[in-house]
Amino acid sequence: MKKRSLIFSNSTITFLAIFLVFSLLQNGVKGQANSQTEFAIWDSNGELVKPESYREWIYVGTPVTPNDMNNGKAPFPEFHNAYIDPVSFAAYKATGKFPDGTILVKELVSVGSKAAVSGVGYFQGDFIGLEATVKSADHHADEPGEWAYYSFTTEAGQALKKSSPKFETASCNTCHQVSAADDWVFTQYYPILRAAKAK
Amino acid sequence: MKKRSLIFSNSTITFLAIFLVFSLLQNGVKGQANSQTEFAIWDSNGELVKPESYREWIYVGTPVTPNDMNNGKAPFPEFHNAYIDPVSFAAYKATGKFPDGTILVKELVSVGSKAAVSGVGYFQGDFIGLEATVKSADHHADEPGEWAYYSFTTEAGQALKKSSPKFETASCNTCHQVSAADDWVFTQYYPILRAAKAK
C-alpha cells in the first residue's frame, strides 16, 4: 500500500472546517436526529402539528375504498396513500418493531377517473385530506399501545388544519387495536412494511 | 455580529479532513451524484439493470386496474405503485422538467382483499411485477422523447429478472406519447407530481 499524506494550507483548513460544520448540520436535518422531535411535533396546546414533507417519506401502501363501492359514504374516501417517517422505517427494517416516535401519515386522494388507456379502474385525482398516527410514550401514555390518531382534514376545498388534537380512544385506536396486524398498524394492507420487516 | 475564530490542533485537523472525505463520499452515495449513473444502470449487453431500493424513492401515485373490472385480463394487473428517483424529483420540483436520466418505476401489486374494517374496496396484496421507464439521450437517442420502457416481471411466483432489454417503441412509448399529460409521464394520475411541479 502506498502512503499518502494530507497537506492543506491554513485557508484550506478553515474552508474544510466550515464545510464540515455545514455538512454535519445538513446530515442532522436530513434524518439522523430523534424521530419524535423531528417528524412528530406537538404545539403548546398539545396538538400535533401538521407534518411537512411527508410525500418524501417512505410510502407503504394505498388502499382504495371508493364512495361508489360504499353506498356513496366511504368511511375513508377514497384512496389512502400511507407513509412512514424514514427514521422509523429504518428502525422497523432493523428491529421489526415500530420505535417510540413512529409517525405514519395517511393522505386521502379523490378518485379522479375510472378509465384510462391502461384499463378500467380507479385513478387518483386530488388531495382531499390528511390523517396521522403517532406512537409516543410521552404523549400517549394513557392510550392503548401508546398510539393516538389525528386528522388535519377540513371541509372540501378548504386548506388542511395546521394542527390537530388527538381523537378519543374509541374513535380510531380501538379498531386498530382489534384489527391491525402489527402493533396497531394495518400491515396486512401495506406490502412494503411486510417486506421490509426484520425477521 | 460577534467574530469567532476556529482553533484546531494538528490531530484534530487530520481527523476533520478524514471525516470530511467520508462525509462527501456519503453524500454522493445518498443522491447528489448524476442520476443517470446512480439510479439507471445498463449492463454490458445494453440491458437496464433492475433498480434497487426504489421503495425508498419518491412515491408518485397508484392507479388500480383490477382484473375483476377488466374481464379478468387487466393490461396492468392490478395496483401500480409508481416511484421517481429522488434526484430527478428534486429537479422536477425546481424546473418543472424531467431531467436526462430520470427513472420512474412501476411496481405491480396484487389485490389481496376487497373488504376491510375501513370499507369495501381494493387492498394491496403481494408484489407481482416491476417495470421501469428512463429518459436518456445517450441510451434512447432514437426513441420518441428519449424515453424507453423495461419490464422485470416474470411468470407468477418467480423472482424478478435481473435486467431487461427495452421494449419496441410501439409497445409502450407510442401510447405514452399520445396519452400521457407531461413529457411521456401520466402525471394526470400522479397527484404528487402535479403538486410538486415547478410553476
Interface residues (C-beta under 8 A of the other chain):
Chain A: L6 F8 I13 T14 L16 A17 I18 F19 L20 S23 L24 N27 R55 E56 I58 Y59 G61 T62 P63 V64 T65 P66 M69 N70 A74 P75 F76 F79 H80 N81 Y83 P86 F89 V109 G112 S113 A116 V117 S118 G119 V120 G121 Y122 F123 Q124 G125 D126 F127 C175 S179 F186 Q188 Y189 Y190 P191 I192 A195 A196
Chain B: L6 F8 I13 T14 L16 A17 I18 F19 L20 S23 L24 N27 R55 E56 I58 Y59 G61 T62 P63 V64 T65 P66 M69 N70 A74 P75 F76 F79 H80 N81 Y83 P86 F89 V109 G112 S113 A116 V117 S118 G119 V120 G121 Y122 F123 Q124 G125 D126 F127 C175 S179 F186 Q188 Y189 Y190 P191 I192 A195 A196
